[in-house]
């Protein structure tokens, strides 16, 4: 199932804007939405999905939840910062992610 619209949560301050955009998308005829969050914003993505499901659109249901992780690439600068971020070459930094698909129930 592919989503009609995708919203990526990058920081908590975008939560209200994302909720408004999702409401406009559902009002415009969109049947499903994909909400993505990574790292600290996983809780924000879940909160947005719950607000849309319970408060805004009672006919919206959670169709799918996908959990995973991806490699985390540290953007280090030259100079003294490098020595603080030295890691074992076998150690991989991972960042968690969530993808929540919301769909409108057909009445």
C-alpha positions as CSV (number, residue, x, y, z in Angstrom):
1,X,0.0,0.0,0.0
2,X,1.5,3.3,-1.0
3,X,0.6,6.5,0.7
4,X,-0.9,9.4,-1.1
5,X,1.0,12.0,1.0
6,X,4.1,11.8,3.1
7,X,5.0,14.0,6.1
8,X,8.5,13.9,7.6
9,X,8.8,15.2,11.2
10,X,12.1,17.0,11.6
11,X,11.5,18.8,14.8
12,X,8.8,19.2,17.4
13,X,8.0,22.8,16.4
14,X,6.6,21.5,13.0
15,X,4.0,19.4,14.8
16,X,1.1,21.9,14.4
17,X,2.0,22.6,10.8
18,X,2.1,18.8,10.0
19,X,-1.3,18.3,11.6
20,X,-2.8,21.2,9.6
21,X,-1.3,19.9,6.4
22,X,-2.6,16.4,7.1
23,X,-6.1,17.8,7.8
24,X,-6.0,19.7,4.4
25,X,-4.8,16.5,2.7
26,X,-7.6,14.4,4.1
27,X,-10.1,17.2,3.3
28,X,-8.8,17.3,-0.3
29,X,-9.5,13.6,-0.9
30,X,-6.3,11.9,0.1
31,X,-7.0,8.3,1.2
32,X,-3.8,7.6,3.1
33,X,-0.9,9.4,4.8
34,X,2.6,8.4,5.7
35,X,4.1,10.0,8.8
36,X,7.9,9.5,9.3
37,X,10.0,10.3,12.4
38,X,13.6,9.5,13.3
39,X,15.5,9.6,16.6
40,X,14.0,12.0,19.1
41,X,11.1,12.8,16.8
42,X,9.6,9.3,16.9
43,X,7.4,10.4,19.8
44,X,6.3,13.5,17.9
45,X,5.4,11.3,14.9
46,X,3.3,9.0,17.1
47,X,1.7,12.0,18.8
48,X,0.7,13.5,15.4
49,X,-0.8,10.1,14.3
50,X,-2.8,9.8,17.5
51,X,-4.1,13.4,17.3
52,X,-5.3,12.8,13.7
53,X,-6.8,9.4,14.6
54,X,-8.7,10.3,17.8
55,X,-9.4,14.0,17.8
56,X,-9.5,15.2,14.2
57,X,-10.8,12.4,12.1
58,X,-12.7,9.6,13.9
59,X,-12.8,7.7,10.6
60,X,-9.0,7.5,10.3
61,X,-7.3,4.3,11.3
62,X,-3.7,3.2,11.6
63,X,-3.1,0.9,8.6
64,X,0.5,0.1,9.2
65,X,3.4,0.8,11.5
66,X,7.0,0.1,10.4
67,X,10.0,0.3,12.7
68,X,13.6,0.2,11.7
69,X,17.0,1.9,11.9
70,X,19.5,3.3,9.5
71,X,23.2,4.2,9.8
72,X,24.0,7.5,11.5
73,X,26.7,9.5,9.9
74,X,28.4,12.0,12.1
75,X,29.3,15.3,10.5
76,X,32.7,16.1,12.1
77,X,34.7,19.1,11.4
78,X,38.5,19.3,11.1
79,X,40.4,20.0,14.2
80,X,39.9,19.0,17.7
81,X,36.4,17.6,17.4
82,X,37.6,14.5,15.6
83,X,39.4,13.2,18.7
84,X,36.1,13.2,20.7
85,X,34.3,11.1,18.1
86,X,36.8,8.3,17.5
87,X,35.0,5.0,17.6
88,X,35.9,1.4,17.0
89,X,35.7,0.6,13.3
90,X,33.5,-2.4,14.1
91,X,31.0,-0.2,16.0
92,X,28.2,1.2,14.0
93,X,26.0,4.1,15.1
94,X,22.3,3.6,14.3
95,X,19.4,5.9,14.4
96,X,15.9,4.5,15.0
97,X,13.0,5.4,12.7
98,X,9.2,4.9,12.5
99,X,6.8,5.1,9.6
100,X,3.1,5.3,10.4
101,X,0.5,4.9,7.6
102,X,-2.9,6.4,8.4
103,X,-5.9,5.6,6.1
104,X,-9.4,6.8,5.9
105,X,-12.0,4.2,6.5
106,X,-14.5,3.8,3.6
107,X,-18.0,4.5,4.8
